[in-house]
Amino acid sequence: MIPNIFISSTIKDLFYLRDAIRDTIYELGYNPIMSEYGDIGYSSPSYSAEDSCYVTMKSCQLAIFIVGSNYGSIGAGGLSITHNEYKTAKEHHLPLIFLVHDKVMSTKAFYDKNVENADKLNFDGMDSPIDTFKFLNEFITSTTNNGFISYHNISDARLSLKKQLAHLFGELLTKIYNPVAEDIQTILTEIRALSHTLIKDKDEQANAKQYSHILKFFSTGNNSIFSKIIEIVTGSLDESINLMLKIDSLIEFLEAYKVDINKNDQAALEILSNDNIRKSFQYWNSLSVEIDDPGDYNVEEIFAIGPDPNNMYIKINVIADKGRLIINQAGFIYLSHAFESFKAFMSE
């Protein structure tokens, strides 16, 4: 089956980019679905033109959202049609790719730092800036499927889109052909814990219970990301656990393993965007994770507030290899929190 890819954005101001994205999708052999090219059926008497777009979205396998300076025409619920199309895509669990103009992102960053004086700010060239920023926040603070690409021109957008589609294809191949799927890996972990608990010696039983407790921690929530990074930079999760139980801070732990740590936002971004350098590492990722308590950290710079004001998310950029860790400040805060959570969990 050839995938249908829905392209959503305001039309009049972004027609040039929509055409370029359409051409790119055709070049890759996929079907672009765009309203202005008659790809959406409007003949059903049961639906309005707007509703027809949402219905068509449901039959697609991927959705691309392009965000420029305009929020767009208002549709159902007081939201723009593009915003409602995003909600429809989320409801049907479609993979999403967001292309956001770099000028919009820099303007949003300025707004976020001055939100208390928003009524005094002037955003030239944007029809409804606050609504646009809220739309972006809704996407960015989603716990999953929330990666976006900042583009400067058509060439940037085309190249980035090709890379994202290549990543999706690679992940699909891995899921189909990986001889040990993720759910089987989970079962193997449980068996591994069980093998420790079936020990008759009392001292060894106590150790086995502790080990089972540790595995429980690493299999919950975002802790699997933490355990994966620890395993890669130390070379062995099993061996490093004993030291984690004895050491009080993440820094001490990493220093004990002589891990070269580079806490640099720019360095992490540059490596993630450079295929050749990135592939020299065992692990790289960019993701948002929820965090319970920001503590003493600068909330404005590294945290995004979710739909629930009590929920906060941080954007992690991380590249890891044995003995090497390049990570942005938010990512290091996540690791520190995870380390502290591990210590607290083990003391229960």
Steps between C-alpha positions, in 0.01 A plus 500: 500500500627845408457735799270801483664805659272784605650849470345754736569873522357837410493515121525852360816601686676161471395386151863506377616271781198271471581447131863423584397250766252342258777458241728345763238247603435407136875455442509250785210303353231592755155658452471862620148594609427872456169681483598740221585211266164325532638221718214544748147396410234762571201328339353337812178679604570407863819706534606860463820579307679534833367166629606332175861589580476333841339190348773475236767537769377176659585302186860627490809331644697816583431871545736792434421836662662819373489794738579849378400846615124454468274300731237474229124493452296417808301180493320282754553573869658838434822338374658535158431228243868399516480476879189280476670283238783450748252386767344257253841357413582457871168329569578244231863457611651604168877559489556876477769722353495871587687751284522833683659813354806601703371858525183372669706294746724792591194723543337237720816480715483878550130476587561217751753712688268802505162332531400715798519809278341334198242775459781751439685289243473556127542210257510647150384276219310251718120494482446335840836446673371388841280232341794384287723471807230309689467264204875436500503450877223244474712304255839544669372405846331185376675206668542314172525574129615856565813557296512806277735631234595864477549612140639821351420451134353250253827312462523452878144373521540254212825354631372470857179335386694239301711421806194466724327266256822297475506469881138382503576243233803379696295462819235307309760259361646451847158417649418258219832320477647529849525135611429598861209744519454746784230296674722191489784704647269588790418134556870412496560764765234343720652156451838643589358633827323172568822304461643706785201446728515121464810481717480306825781666694348769727772758434473443130120520523533845658731607217260357247206693646703818482592424140134438416414834663760671283361345182155622599632856523670487161190363327266780609431837336795685350750301707572271208665797324712561810607135522587487130727805527667366816558161338659657191734746675617246764505192279291287737180579687534195724846600619417868539192438719711403803687829476178696451377361831809631680548841337282800579512708181500451125819704459690280746368190328605612150839618628556158657460350152717776352223606264587807294197726554421792272198696629459731204168580332660618175739205474213255546291671232788514252579131538135398469478693173822351359439148369867406472597602854177374656539151354839461669313472831302200625198703603344834411155637562292813533185467705279663761452338838282588795669606821335523841685784671727763340671566833736797484540496122405781267147405404458766228795382294470122508148404600174503310173495686259232384121517478498428872695783673650241733656310211834622366701370209859545397653461157793260508773492239743218579784322321672216683779248457712302744692754705342796315187703568398813310175642628311826528441659841138383515610145422756503778233622740281208391783253569565659840132476591489138382807418709341660807174313431695174481660567838163588654332195345766267635466644850129418517 
